[in-house]
Amino acid sequence: MKKITVIVVDDSALIRKLLTEIINSQPDMLVIGAAPDPLIAREMIRSLNPDVLTLDVEMPKMDGLDFLERLMRLRPMPVVMVSSLTERGSDATLRALELGAIDYVSKPKIDITHGIQEYAAEIAHKIRTAAVSKPRARPMAGQAKTERSLPIVANRSLSTEKLIIVGASTGGTEAIKEFLIDMPPDCPGILIAQHMPEAFTKSFAARLDSLCRISVKEAEDAERILPGHAYVAPGHSHLLLRRSGANYMTQLSSAELVNRHRPSVDVLFRSAAEFAGKNAIGVILTGMGKDGALGMLAMKQAGAYNFAQDEATCVVFGMPKEAIAAGATDEILPLSALAQGVMRRLHLLGARGIRV
């Protein structure tokens, strides 16, 4: 069996040692190099050609983000970031994902040796995921993004009746961003479950809010879901849909993990099936595993219309693949066409005069 080869890049000798021990303890992985800074790492990558790189954010000689940006432009490869659970660290991690990192592992703040050992399973899982991912080359500076025109929702009353329900995991932060940036201000309310720890979800939502025409926020418990707003599940809770009279409402739950996750996409999708039914449009994006597949099937059985991101544009074609295999999807589209597809569907419903 060919092992996944890894280069560890971190300015802390202790972290390099611990990560090396954790990775080498896995039967399918091997650390072939450990570098204290990006300049040494660059030479190691050239000579050793690893499958995956783990990369610290704050390092001497060259910042980890600067190095990542150059790497993903010149030699795209799977990178797992290792960052601190701080506000500054979460902002840097989100920037790293924007630059092309596949995933991230959060450094424990205290008792590093014990803390890292607790993260061993997560580290191994994310390296395995990175090894089968498809990292994207970074566009050259100044390269323009293709403009995309969207149909307008024909009847604004439709926005209060319909909901868009989104689930994602690995690669999802950038996929969600691209999807939401294309949504018009009068779109229906959007609920989002993205696998992400609680230290990052507020920063993630704030970043999206600064980029999108719609309002984006971290979801709170028992708030009314409004058109032109997106609600991101906080990293500590499941996000569910509920109804209160004529209004859609959010509900947060600290119930047990589902499919090893909280928030879980399945939990959100099942609640949408129960309380929105045919008024929901489901969207499943890039991600490892099967979370969301059965929940999306429940949505379809309740009358929802569902979209999946296609394999070519997924960082990891896991969750969409499982949903497609379960017979839960109606359309499979590239990421750049998903928002158009959703709005086209809403436009079609409006033109037909379909109501609740």
GUPA-23562 format. One record per residue: x, y, z of N, C-alpha, C in turn. Coordinates in steps of 0.05 Angstrom, whole numbers, padded with zeros to 5 digits, always signed. Each point is the difference from the previous one (the first is absolute). Layout:
BEGIN
XYZXYZXYZ/...
This chain:
BEGIN
+00017-00024+00000-00017+00024+00000+00018+00025+00000/-00006+00018-00019+00015+00025-00001-00010+00018+00022/+00019+00011+00015-00007+00018+00022-00003+00028-00010/-00017+00015+00015-00002+00029-00005+00024+00014+00011/+00015+00013-00017+00025+00014+00010-00006+00028+00008/+00011+00009+00022-00006+00025+00012+00025+00016+00007/+00000+00026-00005+00021+00018+00011-00014+00018+00021/+00012+00001+00023-00010+00017+00022+00015+00026+00001/-00014+00023+00000+00013+00026+00001-00010+00015+00024/+00017+00005+00020-00007+00014+00024+00025+00010+00013/+00000+00025+00010+00024+00011+00013+00005-00011+00028/-00020-00014+00011+00003-00012+00026+00011-00029-00002/+00023-00004+00012+00012-00027-00001-00018-00020+00013/-00014+00008+00022-00018-00018+00014-00024-00008-00018/-00012+00019-00014-00022-00006-00017+00009-00018-00023/+00023+00006-00011+00011-00018-00022+00003-00028+00010/+00011-00003+00024+00004-00027+00011-00026-00014+00005/-00019+00014+00012-00026-00013+00006-00015-00007-00025/-00001+00018-00019-00014-00006-00025+00013-00023-00015/+00026-00001+00001+00015-00022-00013-00007-00026+00013/-00001-00001+00026-00007-00025+00015-00028-00009-00006/-00019+00020+00000-00028-00007-00006-00003-00011-00028/+00012+00013-00019-00003-00008-00028+00014-00027-00005/+00023-00004+00011+00015-00025-00004-00013-00023+00014/-00017+00005+00020-00014-00021+00014-00023-00012-00016/-00007+00015-00022-00022-00010-00017+00012-00020-00021/-00013-00022-00005+00011-00021-00018+00002+00009-00029/-00015+00021-00007-00001+00008-00028+00014+00027-00005/+00016+00010+00019+00012+00026-00003+00030-00001+00008/+00015+00019-00012+00028+00002+00007+00010+00029-00003/+00012+00010+00021+00013+00027-00002+00027-00003-00013/+00004+00013-00023+00025-00002-00014+00017+00025+00003/-00010+00019+00016+00016+00024+00005-00014+00018+00020/+00015+00015+00015-00011+00020+00020+00017+00025-00002/-00013+00022-00005+00014+00026-00005-00008+00021+00020/+00019+00016+00010-00006+00021+00019-00010+00026-00012/+00003+00003-00027-00010+00024-00013-00005-00006-00029/-00015+00018-00014-00008-00005-00027+00023-00002-00020/+00023+00014+00005+00022-00002-00019+00012-00028-00001/+00003-00012+00023+00010-00028+00000-00022-00018-00011/-00025+00006+00007-00022-00017-00011-00001+00000-00030/+00005+00024-00012+00000+00002-00029+00019-00019-00013/+00024-00002+00011+00020-00018-00011-00008-00029+00004/-00011-00006+00023-00010-00027+00006-00021-00009-00020/-00019+00019-00005-00022-00007-00019+00012-00006-00027/+00019+00016-00009+00012-00005-00026+00014-00027-00002/+00014-00007+00021+00016-00025-00001-00015-00025+00008/-00020+00003+00018-00014-00023+00010-00028-00005-00011/-00012+00021-00011-00026-00003-00014-00021-00013+00018/-00007+00011+00023-00019-00013+00018-00029+00000-00011/-00016-00017+00011-00029+00000-00007-00015+00022+00015/+00008+00006+00024-00014+00019+00017+00020+00017+00016/-00007+00025+00005+00016+00018+00016-00016+00009+00024/+00011-00001+00024-00013+00013+00023+00016+00026+00004/-00015+00022+00004+00013+00026+00000-00010+00018+00023/+00019+00010+00015-00006+00019+00021-00006+00028-00012/-00015+00016+00014-00007+00027-00011+00022+00020+00007/+00008+00002+00025+00019+00020+00008+00028-00012+00003/+00018+00008-00018+00027-00011+00000+00020+00021-00008/+00026-00004+00007+00021+00019-00007+00007-00002-00030/+00014+00021-00010+00011+00001-00027-00022+00005-00021/-00022-00015+00002-00022+00005-00019-00026-00009+00014/-00020+00018+00000-00025-00007+00012-00013-00024-00014/-00013-00017+00015-00012-00024-00012-00020+00006-00022/-00015+00022+00003-00020+00008-00020+00014+00009-00026/+00021+00015+00003+00015+00009-00024+00012-00024-00014/+00010-00019+00015+00011-00024-00012-00022-00016-00014/-00023-00003+00013-00022-00015-00011-00010+00013-00026/-00001+00026-00001-00009+00014-00024+00018-00006-00024/+00026+00002+00005+00020-00006-00021-00002-00030-00008/-00002-00017+00019-00001-00029-00005-00024-00007-00017/-00024+00010+00007-00024-00007-00015-00001+00013-00027/+00015+00021-00005+00002+00012-00026+00019-00015-00019/+00022-00009+00012+00022-00012-00016+00000-00031+00000/-00008-00012+00023+00000-00029+00002-00023-00009+00018/-00024+00001-00010-00023-00007+00017+00003-00029+00011/-00005-00002+00027+00002-00026+00013-00018+00000+00025/-00007-00023+00010-00017-00001+00024+00015+00010+00025/-00012+00020+00013+00012+00012+00024-00020+00000+00022/+00009-00009+00024-00017+00001+00024+00013+00020+00019/-00014+00021+00006+00011+00021+00018-00002-00009+00029/+00020+00009+00016+00000-00005+00029+00001+00028+00013/-00023+00008+00012-00002+00027+00010-00011+00001+00028/+00003+00023+00012-00009+00004+00028-00030+00007+00002/-00012-00009+00022-00028+00006+00004-00003+00027+00013/+00006+00021-00016-00003+00027+00008-00015+00015-00021/-00009+00024+00006-00014+00016-00020+00018+00006-00023/+00025+00007+00006+00020+00006-00021+00005-00026-00015/+00002-00022+00014+00005-00026-00013-00022-00008-00018/-00025+00005+00008-00023-00007-00016-00001+00016-00026/+00006+00026+00002+00001+00017-00024+00022-00010-00019/+00023-00007+00011+00022-00010-00017-00008-00026-00013/-00013-00017+00015-00008-00026-00010-00020+00003-00023/-00020+00018+00003-00019+00005-00021+00014+00011-00025/+00020+00016+00004+00015+00011-00023+00015-00023-00013/+00011-00019+00016+00014-00023-00011-00018-00017-00017/-00024-00004+00009-00019-00016-00016-00007+00015-00026/-00002+00026+00002-00005+00016-00024+00023-00003-00020/+00024-00002+00010+00024-00003-00017+00003-00028-00011/-00015-00019+00010+00002-00027-00012+00006-00023+00019/+00004+00006+00026+00005-00022+00019-00025-00018+00001/+00004-00026+00003-00022-00018+00000-00015+00000+00026/+00015+00001+00022-00013-00001+00026+00019+00011+00021/-00008-00002+00025+00016+00011+00022-00003-00017+00025/+00020+00001+00017-00001-00012+00026+00006+00022+00020/-00015+00001+00021+00004+00021+00020+00020-00008+00021/+00020+00016+00004+00020-00005+00021-00013+00004+00028/+00003-00018+00019-00009+00006+00027+00015+00023+00012/-00014+00016+00016+00013+00024+00012+00019-00008+00023/-00008-00020+00016+00015-00007+00023+00006-00030+00000/+00020-00009+00015+00007-00028+00002+00003-00012-00028/+00018+00012-00016+00002-00007-00028+00004-00030-00005/+00017-00012+00016+00006-00029-00005-00025-00016+00003/-00015+00003+00022-00024-00015+00005-00021+00008-00021/-00003+00026-00005-00020+00009-00019+00003-00010-00028/+00025+00000-00009+00005-00010-00027-00007-00030-00002/+00007-00015+00021-00007-00029+00000-00030-00004-00003/-00015+00017+00013-00030-00002-00002-00009+00005-00029/+00016+00016-00014-00007+00007-00028+00010-00021-00020/+00012-00021+00009+00013-00019-00018-00019-00011-00021/-00024-00008+00008-00019-00011-00019-00008+00021-00020/-00004+00024+00009-00009+00022-00018+00023+00006-00020/+00024+00001+00009+00023+00005-00017+00002-00021-00022/-00002-00025+00009+00002-00022-00020-00022+00001-00020/-00025+00005+00010-00023+00001-00018+00003+00022-00021/+00010+00024+00009+00002+00022-00018+00023-00003-00020/+00021-00014+00008+00021-00006-00019-00009-00019-00021/-00016-00020+00008-00011-00019-00019-00019+00014-00020/-00016+00017+00011-00018+00016-00017+00015+00017-00020/+00021+00013+00010+00016+00017-00017+00013-00016-00023/+00009-00024+00007+00014-00017-00020-00018-00007-00024/-00026-00001+00004-00018-00007-00022-00014+00025-00012/+00007+00023+00010-00013+00025-00009+00012+00010-00026/-00013+00020-00011+00009+00013-00025+00005+00030+00005/+00024+00007+00009+00005+00028+00005-00001+00016-00026/-00009+00025+00003-00002+00017-00024+00023+00019-00002/+00009+00004-00025+00022+00019-00004-00011+00028+00005/+00016+00017+00012-00008+00027+00005+00002+00016-00025/-00021+00017-00006+00002+00018-00024+00022+00020+00003/+00012+00008-00022+00020+00021+00001-00012+00026+00009/+00016+00017+00013-00010+00026+00009-00011+00016-00023/-00024+00012+00005-00013+00016-00020-00018-00016-00019/+00001-00027+00003-00017-00016-00018-00030+00004+00008/-00016+00009-00018-00027+00007+00007-00018-00025+00003/-00019+00002+00018-00019-00021+00003-00022+00004-00021/-00010-00022-00012-00021+00002-00020-00025+00011+00012/-00011+00020-00013-00025+00011+00010-00023-00019-00006/-00019-00002+00019-00023-00018-00004-00025+00015+00006/-00018+00001-00018-00026+00013+00005-00020-00020+00010/-00016+00009+00019-00019-00017+00013-00029+00009-00006/-00018-00019-00004-00028+00008-00003-00010+00011+00026/-00019+00018-00001-00012+00012+00024-00024-00016+00008/-00004-00004+00026-00024-00013+00010-00024+00016-00010/-00018-00014-00015-00021+00015-00013-00021+00012+00019/-00005-00014+00022-00020+00010+00019+00013+00001+00027/+00003+00023+00012+00014+00002+00025-00013-00015+00023/-00026-00005-00002-00014-00015+00021+00011-00028+00001/+00011-00010-00022+00011-00027-00001+00024-00002+00020/+00014+00022+00004+00023-00001+00018-00007-00007+00028/-00023+00008+00009-00008-00006+00028-00011-00029+00003/-00007-00012-00023-00011-00027+00001+00021-00021-00003/+00021+00006-00016+00021-00019-00006+00024+00003+00018/+00015-00022+00002+00026+00001+00014+00021-00015-00016/+00025+00008+00004+00022-00014-00013+00017-00012+00023/+00005-00026-00001+00013-00015+00021+00026-00012-00011/+00022+00008+00013+00027-00007-00011+00016-00016+00020/+00014-00021-00011+00018-00015+00017+00027-00004-00014/+00022+00001+00016+00027-00003-00012+00019-00009+00021/+00023-00009-00009+00022-00007+00019+00027+00008-00013/+00018-00018-00004+00026+00006-00011-00001+00016-00026/+00012+00023-00001-00001+00017-00023-00025+00018+00000/-00017-00003+00020-00025+00014+00000+00001+00029+00006/+00020+00010+00014+00001+00028+00006+00001+00017-00025/+00017-00008-00019+00002+00014-00025-00024-00005-00018/-00010-00024+00000-00024-00007-00016-00024+00016+00009/-00004+00002+00026-00022+00016+00011+00003+00029-00007/+00025+00010+00002+00005+00028-00007-00008+00005-00029/+00008-00017-00018-00006+00004-00029-00030-00002-00005/-00013-00018+00014-00029-00003-00003-00015+00025+00010/+00008+00009+00024-00014+00023+00012+00005+00026-00014/+00025+00004-00010+00006+00024-00014-00018+00005-00024/-00009-00022-00012-00018+00002-00024-00029+00003+00007/-00008-00001+00026-00028+00002+00007-00009+00029+00001/-00023+00005-00013-00011+00028+00000-00012+00007+00027/-00002+00026+00005-00010+00009+00027-00028-00009+00007/-00016-00006-00020-00028-00009+00006-00003-00030+00000/+00022-00014+00003-00002-00030+00000-00014-00009+00026/-00010-00025+00000-00012-00011+00024+00021-00002+00022/-00009-00004+00025+00018-00005+00022+00016-00025-00004/+00025+00000+00009+00019-00022-00005+00010-00011+00027/-00001-00026+00005+00011-00012+00023+00024-00017-00009/+00022+00001+00015+00025-00012-00008+00012-00017+00023/+00006-00025-00006+00015-00017+00018+00027-00006-00013/+00022+00011+00011+00027-00005-00010+00015-00012+00024/+00014-00023-00005+00016-00012+00021+00023+00019+00007/-00001+00011+00024+00020+00020+00008-00002+00004+00030/+00023+00002+00014-00001+00004+00029-00010+00027+00008/-00009+00002+00025-00014+00025+00008+00018+00024+00000/+00026-00003+00002+00017+00024+00000+00000+00014-00027/-00009-00014-00021+00002+00011-00027-00026+00010-00012/-00023-00010+00010-00025+00005-00015-00008+00030+00001/+00005+00014+00022-00007+00028+00001+00017+00016-00020/+00026-00005-00001+00017+00013-00019-00007-00006-00028/-00007-00026-00005-00008-00009-00026-00025+00016-00010/-00020+00001+00017-00024+00014-00007+00005+00030-00005/+00017+00012+00017+00006+00029-00003+00015+00005-00026/+00017-00019-00007+00015+00003-00026-00019-00001-00023/-00019-00019+00000-00019-00002-00021-00018+00025-00001/-00008+00010+00023-00017+00023+00001+00013+00025-00014/+00027+00001+00003+00014+00023-00012+00003-00003-00030/-00004-00024-00011+00004-00005-00028-00026-00002-00016/-00022-00006+00013-00025-00007-00014-00019+00023-00001/-00019-00002-00019-00022+00020-00001-00021-00006+00020/-00002-00025+00009-00019-00008+00021+00014+00003+00027/-00015+00000+00021+00010+00001+00027+00007-00029+00010/+00023-00003+00012+00008-00027+00009+00008+00003+00030/-00009-00018+00016+00006+00000+00029+00002-00028+00011/+00013-00002+00023+00000-00026+00014-00028-00002+00013/-00013-00024-00004-00027-00004+00009-00002+00001+00031/-00021+00012+00010-00007-00001+00028-00025-00016+00004/-00006-00007+00024-00024-00016+00006-00025+00017-00002/-00021-00011-00012-00026+00012+00000-00001+00028-00014/+00013+00002-00022-00002+00025-00015-00016-00005-00026/-00015+00020-00008-00016-00002-00024+00018+00000-00025/-00006-00018-00019+00016-00001-00024-00011+00019-00021/+00016+00018-00009-00009+00022-00017+00011-00004-00029/-00015+00009-00020+00011+00000-00027+00025+00018-00002/+00018-00007-00018+00024+00015-00003+00020-00003+00023/-00004-00021+00017+00018-00005+00022+00008-00030-00001/+00026-00004+00008+00010-00028+00002+00009-00004+00029/-00005-00023+00010+00006-00007+00028+00019-00024+00001/+00024+00004+00011+00020-00021+00001-00002-00014+00027/-00001-00026+00000-00002-00016+00025+00025+00006+00017/-00002+00007+00025+00023+00003+00017+00014-00027+00004/+00026+00001+00004+00016-00025+00001-00006-00017+00024/-00015+00011+00020-00005-00016+00024-00028-00013+00000/-00016+00005-00021-00028-00009+00001-00010-00009-00027/-00020-00019+00001-00015-00006-00024-00019+00024-00006/-00004+00005-00025-00020+00021-00009-00024-00015-00011/-00023+00007+00010-00025-00012-00010-00020+00022-00008/-00018-00008-00018-00021+00017-00008-00025-00006+00016/-00015+00020+00008-00025-00003+00014-00020+00020-00011/-00026-00003+00007-00020+00020-00007-00013+00010+00025/-00007+00026-00002-00016+00013+00021-00022+00016-00013/-00023-00012-00002-00021+00013-00016+00007+00000-00029/+00000+00024-00012+00007+00003-00028+00029+00003-00005/+00016+00002+00022+00028+00006-00003+00018-00024+00002/+00021+00000-00015+00022-00020+00003+00018+00011+00022/+00009-00018+00017+00018+00007+00022+00024-00019+00001/+00022+00010+00012+00023-00017+00005-00003-00014+00027/+00013-00022+00003+00004-00014+00026+00028-00011+00002/+00013+00005+00022+00027-00011+00004-00003-00023+00020/+00016-00021-00004-00001-00023+00017+00029-00010+00006/+00004-00007+00025+00026-00011+00008-00002-00030+00003/-00018-00013-00014-00004-00029+00001+00026-00014-00010/+00001-00026+00002+00023-00015-00007+00008+00004-00029/+00026-00005-00005+00010+00001-00028-00015-00019-00018/-00004+00008-00025-00013-00017-00020+00020-00003-00023/+00005-00024-00008+00021-00005-00020+00027+00012+00008/+00005+00000+00026+00025+00011+00011+00001+00030+00000/-00023+00013-00005+00001+00029-00003-00022+00014+00016/+00006+00024+00010-00018+00019+00011+00011+00028-00006/-00011+00014-00019-00026-00004-00013+00001-00022-00021/-00022-00014-00003-00003-00021-00020-00018+00010-00023/+00008-00006-00024-00017+00007-00023-00026-00017+00000/+00002-00025+00007-00024-00017+00002-00021+00012+00018/+00009+00009+00023-00019+00012+00020-00014+00024-00012/+00014+00017-00013-00012+00024-00013-00019-00009-00022/+00009-00018-00018-00016-00008-00022-00026-00014+00009/+00002-00017+00020-00024-00014+00010-00021+00020+00011/+00010+00020+00014-00018+00020+00011-00013+00016-00023/+00015+00004-00021-00012+00014-00024-00021-00017-00013/+00005-00026-00001-00020-00018-00011-00026+00001+00016/+00003+00001+00027-00023+00000+00017-00016+00026+00000/+00014+00022+00000-00014+00026+00004-00002+00017-00025/+00015-00006-00021-00002+00016-00025-00011-00016-00023/+00007-00026-00001-00010-00018-00021+00005+00011-00028/-00021+00003-00016+00003+00009-00028+00010+00029-00002/+00000+00014+00022+00009+00028-00001+00030+00003+00003/+00014-00023+00003+00029+00001+00004+00014-00007-00026/+00023+00013-00004+00018-00008-00021+00026-00008+00014/+00009-00025-00005+00024-00010+00013+00025+00003-00018/+00022+00006+00013+00026+00002-00015+00021-00014+00016/+00013-00020-00012+00021-00015+00014+00026+00005-00015/+00020+00010+00014+00026+00008-00011+00022-00019+00007/+00024+00007-00009+00024-00016+00005+00003-00009+00029/+00010-00024+00004+00005-00010+00027+00006-00029+00001/+00015-00008+00020+00006-00028+00004-00022-00014+00016/-00005-00025-00007-00020-00015+00016-00027+00000-00012/-00020-00008+00016-00027-00003-00009-00020+00017+00015/+00009+00018+00018-00019+00017+00014-00017+00016-00019/-00026-00001+00003-00018+00015-00017-00014-00017-00021/+00010-00023-00007-00012-00016-00021-00028-00009+00007/-00003-00012+00023-00027-00010+00008-00019+00023+00007/+00011+00021+00012-00016+00023+00005-00011+00013-00025/+00017+00001-00021-00008+00011-00025-00021-00018-00013/+00003-00026+00003-00020-00019-00010-00027+00005+00013/+00000+00005+00027-00025+00007+00014-00012+00026-00011/+00017+00019-00006-00010+00025-00012-00014-00006-00027/+00013-00016-00017-00011-00006-00026-00027-00015+00003/-00001-00018+00019-00025-00015+00004-00022+00018+00011/+00008+00022+00013-00020+00019+00010-00007+00021-00021/+00011-00002-00024-00007+00018-00022+00020+00022-00007/+00023+00000+00014+00021+00020-00006+00013-00006-00027/+00013+00021-00011+00015-00003-00025+00029+00004+00008/+00018-00019-00008+00027+00000+00011+00022+00001-00021/+00021+00015+00007+00023+00003-00018+00025-00012+00014/+00018-00011-00017+00026-00009+00010+00022+00013-00017/+00022+00006+00013+00024+00010-00014+00012-00023-00015/+00009+00005-00025+00011-00022-00016+00029-00007+00009/+00008-00024-00009+00026-00010+00008+00024+00017-00009/-00002+00011-00024+00022+00016-00011+00007+00024+00017/-00020+00012+00013+00006+00025+00015+00001-00005+00030/-00004-00024+00009+00003-00007+00029+00029-00003+00008/+00007+00010+00023+00026-00006+00011+00001-00029+00008/-00022-00010+00013-00004-00028+00006-00028-00008-00008/-00002-00018-00019-00027-00009-00010-00010-00023+00017/-00006+00006+00026-00010-00021+00018-00029+00004+00006/-00007+00021+00013-00028+00005+00008-00018+00003-00024/+00007+00015-00021-00018+00000-00023-00003-00027-00013/+00022-00015-00002-00001-00027-00012-00019-00018+00015/+00001+00001+00027-00018-00016+00016-00029+00008-00004/-00005+00026-00001-00028+00009-00004-00010-00008-00028/+00017+00002-00020-00008-00008-00027-00006-00030+00000/+00018-00016+00012-00004-00029+00001-00026-00008+00015/-00008+00016+00019-00024-00006+00016-00025+00008-00016/+00003+00013-00023-00023+00009-00015-00013+00025+00011/+00016+00016+00014-00011+00023+00014+00001+00026-00016/+00013+00000-00023+00004+00025-00014-00016+00002-00026/-00006+00024-00008-00014+00005-00025+00018+00011-00022/+00020+00016+00008+00019+00011-00019+00028-00001+00011/+00019-00005-00018+00029+00001+00007+00013+00021-00017/+00011+00020+00013+00011+00023-00014+00028+00007+00010/+00016+00013-00017+00026+00011+00010-00005+00022+00019/+00019+00005+00018-00003+00020+00021-00008+00027-00012/+00012+00008-00022-00006+00027-00011-00028+00003-00010/-00014-00023-00004-00028+00001-00010-00021-00006+00021/+00008-00006+00024-00019-00008+00021-00019+00022+00008/+00010+00024+00005-00018+00022+00008-00019+00006-00022/+00010+00000-00025-00018+00005-00023-00021-00022-00001/+00008-00025+00004-00019-00022-00001-00022+00003+00021/+00008+00008+00024-00020+00003+00022-00019+00023-00007/+00011+00023-00009-00017+00023-00006-00017-00006-00024/+00010-00015-00019-00016-00007-00023-00024-00017+00008/+00005-00018+00019-00022-00017+00010-00021+00017+00014/+00009+00019+00016-00019+00018+00014-00015+00018-00020/+00014+00009-00020-00012+00016-00021-00021-00016-00015/+00005-00025-00005-00019-00018-00013-00025-00004+00017/+00004-00004+00025-00023-00003+00018-00017+00025+00001/+00014+00023+00001-00015+00025+00000-00016+00005-00025/+00012-00008-00023-00013+00004-00026-00024-00018-00002/+00001-00024+00013-00022-00018-00001-00022+00007+00020/+00007+00019+00018-00019+00008+00020-00004-00020+00022/+00021-00016+00005-00001-00020+00021+00001+00013+00027/-00018-00007+00018+00000+00011+00027-00002-00023+00020/+00003+00007+00025-00003-00020+00022-00029-00008+00001/
